[in-house]
Amino acid sequence: MTDLMTGQEPQATEISLPPALRKPRLRRWEASQYLLLVYGITIAPSTLAKYATVGGGPCFNRARRVPLYPITELDAWAMARLGDLVGSTSAADVRQPNTEDLPAE
């Protein structure tokens, strides 16, 4: 839908991030805040620390002992965690059959 006054498409609303979160790599507590502000994903820094040891979290770099999470990795991890958009709860329940569970012919 175009704006009647200017004839231009409306722009998506930009999230105004605090200056501490506008860096290319974030510390664990900053990554936690970033995921909440940008994606609405509530995850504690301690949970990110757990994921760093057992797996399942976003990839990170180390600067000696300090874990640094690249913004691009946080974005990719959050989008994978959120999954696809669905139009109804029944669409969310549709799963592909696991071929390993099917009996051999």
CORWOWO-V340399 format. One record per residue. N is the residue number from 0. RES is the residue in three letters. SS is DSSP state (H for helix, E for strand, - for the rest). PHI is phi in whole degrees, -180 to 180 (none if undefined). D_FIRST is the distance of its C-alpha to the first C-alpha in Angstrom with 1 decimal. Layout:
# CORWOWO-V340399
n->N res->RES ss->SS phi->PHI d_first->D_FIRST
n->N res->RES ss->SS phi->PHI d_first->D_FIRST
This chain:
# CORWOWO-V340399
n->0 res->MET ss->- phi->none d_first->0.0
n->1 res->THR ss->E phi->-96 d_first->3.8
n->2 res->ASP ss->- phi->-77 d_first->6.8
n->3 res->LEU ss->- phi->-67 d_first->9.1
n->4 res->MET ss->- phi->-75 d_first->12.1
n->5 res->THR ss->- phi->-104 d_first->11.8
n->6 res->GLY ss->- phi->76 d_first->9.3
n->7 res->GLN ss->- phi->-106 d_first->8.6
n->8 res->GLU ss->E phi->-70 d_first->6.4
n->9 res->PRO ss->- phi->-68 d_first->7.5
n->10 res->GLN ss->- phi->-86 d_first->10.8
n->11 res->ALA ss->- phi->-66 d_first->12.3
n->12 res->THR ss->- phi->-71 d_first->15.0
n->13 res->GLU ss->- phi->-89 d_first->18.3
n->14 res->ILE ss->- phi->-85 d_first->21.4
n->15 res->SER ss->- phi->-86 d_first->24.2
n->16 res->LEU ss->- phi->-85 d_first->27.2
n->17 res->PRO ss->- phi->-61 d_first->30.7
n->18 res->PRO ss->H phi->-55 d_first->32.7
n->19 res->ALA ss->H phi->-64 d_first->35.0
n->20 res->LEU ss->H phi->-102 d_first->32.2
n->21 res->ARG ss->- phi->-101 d_first->31.0
n->22 res->LYS ss->- phi->-104 d_first->33.8
n->23 res->PRO ss->- phi->-70 d_first->33.8
n->24 res->ARG ss->E phi->-132 d_first->36.2
n->25 res->LEU ss->E phi->-119 d_first->36.6
n->26 res->ARG ss->- phi->-71 d_first->39.7
n->27 res->ARG ss->H phi->-60 d_first->39.8
n->28 res->TRP ss->H phi->-67 d_first->39.0
n->29 res->GLU ss->H phi->-72 d_first->36.2
n->30 res->ALA ss->H phi->-61 d_first->34.8
n->31 res->SER ss->H phi->-61 d_first->35.0
n->32 res->GLN ss->H phi->-66 d_first->33.0
n->33 res->TYR ss->H phi->-60 d_first->30.4
n->34 res->LEU ss->H phi->-62 d_first->29.8
n->35 res->LEU ss->H phi->-70 d_first->29.5
n->36 res->LEU ss->H phi->-69 d_first->27.1
n->37 res->VAL ss->H phi->-87 d_first->24.7
n->38 res->TYR ss->H phi->-115 d_first->25.0
n->39 res->GLY ss->- phi->75 d_first->26.7
n->40 res->ILE ss->- phi->-92 d_first->29.7
n->41 res->THR ss->- phi->-89 d_first->32.9
n->42 res->ILE ss->- phi->-146 d_first->35.8
n->43 res->ALA ss->- phi->-76 d_first->38.9
n->44 res->PRO ss->H phi->-57 d_first->40.5
n->45 res->SER ss->H phi->-67 d_first->43.5
n->46 res->THR ss->H phi->-71 d_first->41.5
n->47 res->LEU ss->H phi->-63 d_first->40.3
n->48 res->ALA ss->H phi->-65 d_first->44.0
n->49 res->LYS ss->H phi->-64 d_first->45.0
n->50 res->TYR ss->H phi->-61 d_first->42.4
n->51 res->ALA ss->H phi->-67 d_first->43.9
n->52 res->THR ss->H phi->-93 d_first->47.2
n->53 res->VAL ss->H phi->-102 d_first->46.5
n->54 res->GLY ss->- phi->94 d_first->43.3
n->55 res->GLY ss->- phi->102 d_first->39.9
n->56 res->GLY ss->- phi->-102 d_first->38.2
n->57 res->PRO ss->- phi->-69 d_first->36.3
n->58 res->CYS ss->- phi->-68 d_first->38.4
n->59 res->PHE ss->- phi->-147 d_first->39.9
n->60 res->ASN ss->E phi->-105 d_first->42.3
n->61 res->ARG ss->E phi->-120 d_first->45.5
n->62 res->ALA ss->E phi->-111 d_first->46.8
n->63 res->ARG ss->- phi->61 d_first->50.3
n->64 res->ARG ss->- phi->-96 d_first->49.9
n->65 res->VAL ss->E phi->-93 d_first->46.4
n->66 res->PRO ss->E phi->-77 d_first->43.6
n->67 res->LEU ss->E phi->-125 d_first->40.4
n->68 res->TYR ss->E phi->-100 d_first->37.1
n->69 res->PRO ss->E phi->-65 d_first->34.8
n->70 res->ILE ss->H phi->-56 d_first->31.2
n->71 res->THR ss->H phi->-63 d_first->30.3
n->72 res->GLU ss->H phi->-70 d_first->32.7
n->73 res->LEU ss->H phi->-63 d_first->31.4
n->74 res->ASP ss->H phi->-63 d_first->27.8
n->75 res->ALA ss->H phi->-64 d_first->29.1
n->76 res->TRP ss->H phi->-65 d_first->31.4
n->77 res->ALA ss->H phi->-65 d_first->28.8
n->78 res->MET ss->H phi->-66 d_first->26.3
n->79 res->ALA ss->H phi->-67 d_first->29.3
n->80 res->ARG ss->H phi->-70 d_first->30.4
n->81 res->LEU ss->H phi->-71 d_first->27.1
n->82 res->GLY ss->- phi->78 d_first->27.0
n->83 res->ASP ss->- phi->-80 d_first->24.3
n->84 res->LEU ss->- phi->-73 d_first->21.7
n->85 res->VAL ss->- phi->-127 d_first->23.0
n->86 res->GLY ss->- phi->-92 d_first->21.8
n->87 res->SER ss->- phi->-157 d_first->25.1
n->88 res->THR ss->H phi->-68 d_first->28.5
n->89 res->SER ss->H phi->-70 d_first->30.1
n->90 res->ALA ss->H phi->-70 d_first->27.9
n->91 res->ALA ss->H phi->-72 d_first->29.1
n->92 res->ASP ss->- phi->-85 d_first->32.7
n->93 res->VAL ss->- phi->-74 d_first->32.7
n->94 res->ARG ss->- phi->-125 d_first->34.9
n->95 res->GLN ss->- phi->-76 d_first->36.4
n->96 res->PRO ss->- phi->-66 d_first->40.2
n->97 res->ASN ss->- phi->-84 d_first->42.3
n->98 res->THR ss->H phi->-68 d_first->44.6
n->99 res->GLU ss->H phi->-70 d_first->47.3
n->100 res->ASP ss->H phi->-84 d_first->47.8
n->101 res->LEU ss->- phi->-78 d_first->48.4
n->102 res->PRO ss->- phi->-66 d_first->52.1
n->103 res->ALA ss->- phi->-73 d_first->53.5
n->104 res->GLU ss->- phi->-93 d_first->54.4
